């Protein structure tokens, strides 16, 4: 695409954030090329940061009029994006969602626009490459980049460009986003998959590109990793309840982890009760050893532990949500209310 064509496309770049003082400045600098190449507005939607994030953004905005700071009283990411689109969407063609704790190629936004205009896609999604620094974070990155941790999800592994039904949200046509009601703000996690379900149901098309990708930094300790995946599990269960769907096969396997682990408590009645949980542990550790030996990755065994934390937490969150009678008896939730047409 020529520079003239890029400049004719109006993009709304949205960064939901909360206490990201260490990352927000370099991230906005990294996106500076997009502000020049695209007719773009970059909106940082802040959920009440107390670490100096807001002052950093204000300082940048004073020098770059394309950068705007917006308050997000609801604090969650789904509400942040909805608010940005409701406020600025009428003046733009595409929404580009940026994660404050991720990293991106210099031409990330330009590549997304190229793919959207070349394919006519209503949404362009990307693969995620997970990278860590400390020992546990590196092991978790290894797990999340492997089939053991991601179940073979193509937006985790990366694949040749193709039409898909879900992926990591990157670019979306604002008209399509508004037509289906934006993000459901009752979702704190898994809101992207929920929105993709509605996009597909409405006939909109999602393109997964291999022309660019983003880097994600996982949780660096067990507690935050557990809480993150517990919330992911709850979000997936809410999708199942809202849309009356069934989990995919790759989700059914980790879904069984909590039941088989609970079943192991019956070993005092019959020793065979421990076998399913034992097989799960053995399979994870065996995969970790295979990564260490076959792939010569020293983090393989510890990655198996990270994967088991993710499996158990996701399963626990899913069952917690599914078996919550109050949630099951509640009316089906609607979509986000802040997205103005």
C-alpha positions in Angstrom: 0.0 0.0 0.0 1.3 3.5 -0.9 1.9 6.2 1.7 -1.0 8.2 0.2 -3.4 5.2 0.6 -2.3 4.7 4.2 -2.9 8.4 5.0 -6.4 8.1 3.6 -7.3 5.5 6.3 -8.3 6.9 9.6 -7.3 4.7 12.6 -8.2 4.8 16.2 -5.4 3.2 18.2 -6.6 2.3 21.7 -4.4 1.3 24.7 -6.4 0.3 27.8 -4.1 0.5 30.8 -3.8 0.6 34.6 -0.5 1.3 36.4 1.8 0.9 33.4 4.3 3.7 34.1 7.2 1.4 33.2 5.9 0.5 29.8 3.5 3.3 28.5 6.2 5.8 27.3 8.3 3.3 25.3 5.1 1.8 23.9 3.8 5.1 22.6 7.2 5.9 21.1 7.1 2.5 19.3 3.8 3.5 17.8 5.1 6.8 16.6 5.6 5.6 13.1 1.9 4.6 12.9 0.9 8.1 14.0 2.9 9.5 11.1 2.0 6.9 8.4 -1.7 6.7 9.3 -4.3 9.4 10.0 -4.4 8.1 13.5 -5.5 9.1 17.0 -3.9 7.3 19.8 -6.1 7.1 22.9 -4.7 5.8 26.3 -7.8 4.8 28.3 -6.7 4.7 31.9 -8.5 2.9 34.7 -7.2 5.1 37.5 -3.5 4.6 37.6 -1.6 5.7 40.7 2.0 5.1 39.6 2.5 8.1 37.4 1.1 6.6 34.2 -1.3 9.5 33.7 1.4 12.1 34.1 3.6 10.4 31.5 0.7 10.3 29.0 -0.2 13.9 29.7 3.4 14.9 29.1 3.5 13.1 25.8 0.1 14.4 24.7 1.3 18.0 25.3 3.9 17.4 22.6 1.9 15.1 20.3 -1.7 16.3 19.7 -2.6 12.9 18.2 -2.2 11.4 21.7 -5.2 11.6 24.1 -5.7 10.5 27.7 -9.2 9.3 28.5 -10.5 8.2 32.0 -12.0 4.7 32.3 -14.1 4.7 35.5 -15.1 1.1 35.0 -11.4 0.1 34.9 -11.7 -3.1 32.8 -10.4 -3.4 29.2 -13.7 -4.1 27.5 -15.2 -0.9 28.9 -12.0 1.0 28.0 -12.3 0.1 24.3 -16.0 0.7 24.2 -15.5 4.1 25.7 -12.8 5.1 23.2 -15.0 4.0 20.3 -18.0 5.8 21.6 -15.9 9.0 22.0 -13.8 8.9 18.9 -15.2 6.2 16.6 -17.3 8.4 14.3 -14.1 10.1 13.0 -12.2 6.9 12.2 -12.5 3.8 10.0 -10.6 1.2 12.0 -10.0 0.3 15.6 -6.5 -1.0 16.5 -6.3 -2.5 20.0 -2.9 -2.4 21.7 -2.0 -4.2 25.0 -0.1 -2.0 27.4 2.1 -4.8 28.5 3.0 -6.2 25.1 5.6 -5.3 22.5 5.1 -4.7 18.8 7.1 -4.3 15.6 7.6 -0.7 14.4 5.2 -1.2 11.4 2.6 -3.2 13.3 -0.3 -0.9 12.7 0.6 -0.3 9.0 0.8 -4.0 8.4 -2.7 -4.5 9.9 -4.2 -1.8 7.7 -2.4 -3.3 4.6 -4.0 -6.7 5.4 -7.5 -5.3 6.1 -7.6 -3.3 2.8 -6.1 -6.2 0.8 -8.4 -8.9 2.1 -11.5 -6.8 2.8 -11.6 -8.4 6.3 -13.8 -6.8 9.0 -11.3 -7.9 11.7 -7.6 -8.8 11.5 -6.1 -10.9 14.3 -2.5 -11.9 15.0 -0.4 -14.6 16.5 1.2 -14.0 20.0 4.8 -14.9 20.8 5.3 -15.2 24.6 8.6 -14.1 26.0 10.0 -14.2 29.6 13.0 -13.0 31.5 13.2 -14.6 35.0 13.3 -18.4 35.4 9.6 -18.9 36.1 8.5 -16.3 33.5 10.7 -18.0 30.9 9.3 -21.4 31.8 5.8 -20.0 31.5 6.6 -18.5 28.1 7.8 -21.9 27.0 4.6 -23.5 28.2 2.4 -20.9 26.6 4.2 -21.3 23.3 3.8 -25.1 23.3 0.9 -27.3 22.6 1.1 -28.4 26.3 0.1 -24.9 27.3 -2.1 -23.6 24.5 -3.7 -26.8 23.2 -2.7 -26.1 19.6 -4.4 -22.7 19.4 -3.3 -21.3 16.0 -3.2 -17.7 17.3 -0.7 -18.9 19.9 1.4 -21.1 17.6 1.3 -18.9 14.5 0.2 -20.2 11.1 0.0 -19.1 7.5 -2.6 -16.3 6.9 -6.1 -17.7 6.8 -9.7 -16.9 7.5 -10.6 -17.9 11.1 -13.3 -17.6 13.8 -11.1 -16.2 16.5 -7.7 -14.8 17.3 -5.8 -12.2 19.3 -7.6 -8.9 18.6 -5.6 -6.4 16.7 -7.6 -4.4 14.1 -11.4 -4.2 13.6 -13.6 -2.2 11.3 -15.4 0.3 13.6 -18.6 -0.1 11.7 -18.6 -3.9 12.4 -17.6 -3.3 16.0 -20.5 -1.0 16.5 -23.0 -3.1 14.6 -22.6 -6.0 17.0 -22.6 -3.8 20.1 -18.9 -3.7 21.0 -17.4 -5.7 23.9 -19.7 -7.1 26.5 -18.7 -5.2 29.6 -19.9 -7.9 31.9 -16.8 -9.9 30.8 -13.5 -9.1 32.5 -11.7 -11.9 30.6 -12.4 -13.7 27.3 -14.3 -10.7 26.0 -12.4 -11.0 22.7 -13.7 -14.6 22.0 -17.2 -13.5 23.0 -17.2 -10.6 20.6 -15.7 -12.9 17.8 -18.7 -15.2 18.3 -21.1 -12.3 17.6 -19.0 -11.1 14.7 -19.2 -14.6 13.1 -22.9 -14.9 13.8 -23.5 -11.6 12.1 -21.6 -12.6 9.0 -18.5 -10.5 9.5 -15.1 -12.0 8.5 -12.0 -12.5 10.6 -8.6 -12.7 8.9 -5.5 -14.1 10.8 -2.4 -12.6 9.3 1.1 -14.0 9.3 2.6 -10.6 8.2 3.0 -9.4 11.7 2.6 -10.5 15.4 2.9 -9.2 18.9 5.1 -10.2 21.9 3.4 -11.0 25.2 5.1 -11.1 28.6 3.5 -13.7 30.9 3.0 -13.6 34.7 6.3 -14.0 36.6 5.1 -16.0 39.6 2.6 -18.8 40.4 0.0 -16.7 42.2 -0.6 -14.1 39.5 -0.5 -16.9 36.8 -3.1 -18.9 38.7 -5.4 -15.9 39.1 -5.1 -15.0 35.5 -6.0 -18.5 34.2 -8.8 -18.8 36.8 -10.3 -15.7 35.3 -9.8 -17.0 31.8 -11.7 -20.2 32.8 -14.6 -18.2 34.2 -14.7 -16.1 31.0 -14.9 -19.1 28.8 -17.7 -20.6 31.0 -19.6 -17.4 30.7 -19.3 -17.6 26.9 -20.7 -21.1 27.0 -23.6 -20.0 29.2 -24.4 -16.9 27.2 -24.3 -18.4 23.8 -25.3 -22.0 24.6 -22.2 -23.4 23.0 -19.8 -26.3 23.9 -16.1 -26.0 24.6 -13.8 -27.2 21.8 -11.9 -30.5 22.1 -8.7 -28.6 23.1 -10.6 -27.0 25.9 -12.4 -30.2 27.0 -9.0 -31.8 28.0 -7.9 -29.2 30.6 -11.6 -28.9 31.7 -11.3 -32.4 33.1 -8.3 -31.5 35.4 -10.3 -30.4 38.4 -12.7 -33.3 38.3 -9.9 -35.9 38.0 -7.9 -34.2 40.7 -10.9 -34.1 43.0 -11.5 -37.8 42.2 -8.0 -38.6 43.4 -9.2 -37.8 46.9 -11.2 -41.1 46.7 -8.0 -43.1 46.6 -8.5 -44.1 50.2 -11.6 -46.1 49.0 -10.0 -47.4 45.8 -6.5 -46.7 44.7 -7.5 -46.6 41.1 -9.2 -43.2 41.7 -5.8 -41.6 41.6 -4.9 -42.9 38.1 -6.6 -40.2 36.0 -4.8 -37.4 37.9 -1.6 -39.4 37.9 -1.8 -39.7 34.2 -2.3 -36.0 33.8 0.7 -35.2 35.9 2.8 -37.8 34.2 1.8 -36.5 30.8 2.7 -32.9 31.7 6.1 -33.8 33.2 6.8 -36.2 30.4 6.2 -33.4 27.8 8.5 -31.2 29.9 11.2 -33.8 29.8 10.7 -34.2 26.0 11.1 -30.4 25.6 14.3 -30.5 27.7 15.8 -33.5 25.8 14.2 -33.3 22.3 14.2 -29.5 21.9 17.2 -28.9 24.2 15.2 -26.5 26.2 16.4 -26.4 29.8 13.1 -24.8 30.9 11.1 -27.8 29.8 10.5 -29.4 33.2 9.6 -26.1 34.9 7.4 -25.3 31.9 5.4 -28.5 32.7 4.8 -27.1 36.2 3.6 -23.8 34.7 1.3 -25.7 32.3 -0.2 -27.7 35.2 -0.9 -24.4 37.1 -2.6 -23.0 34.0 -4.6 -26.2 33.4 -5.8 -26.5 37.0 -6.6 -22.8 37.3 -8.5 -22.6 34.0 -10.5 -25.8 34.9 -11.3 -24.4 38.4 -12.4 -21.1 37.0 -14.6 -22.8 34.4 -16.3 -25.1 36.9 -16.7 -22.3 39.5 -18.6 -20.2 36.9 -20.6 -23.1 35.5 -21.8 -24.4 38.8 -22.6 -21.0 40.2 -26.4 -21.3 40.5 -26.9 -17.6 40.8 -25.0 -17.1 37.5 -27.0 -19.9 35.8 -30.3 -18.4 36.9 -29.4 -14.9 35.8 -30.7 -13.5 32.5 -28.5 -13.7 29.4 -26.2 -10.7 29.3 -26.4 -8.2 26.5 -23.6 -6.4 24.8 -21.6 -3.3 25.7 -23.8 -0.3 26.2 -21.3 2.5 25.5 -20.6 2.0 21.8 -22.4 4.7 19.9 -23.3 4.0 16.3 
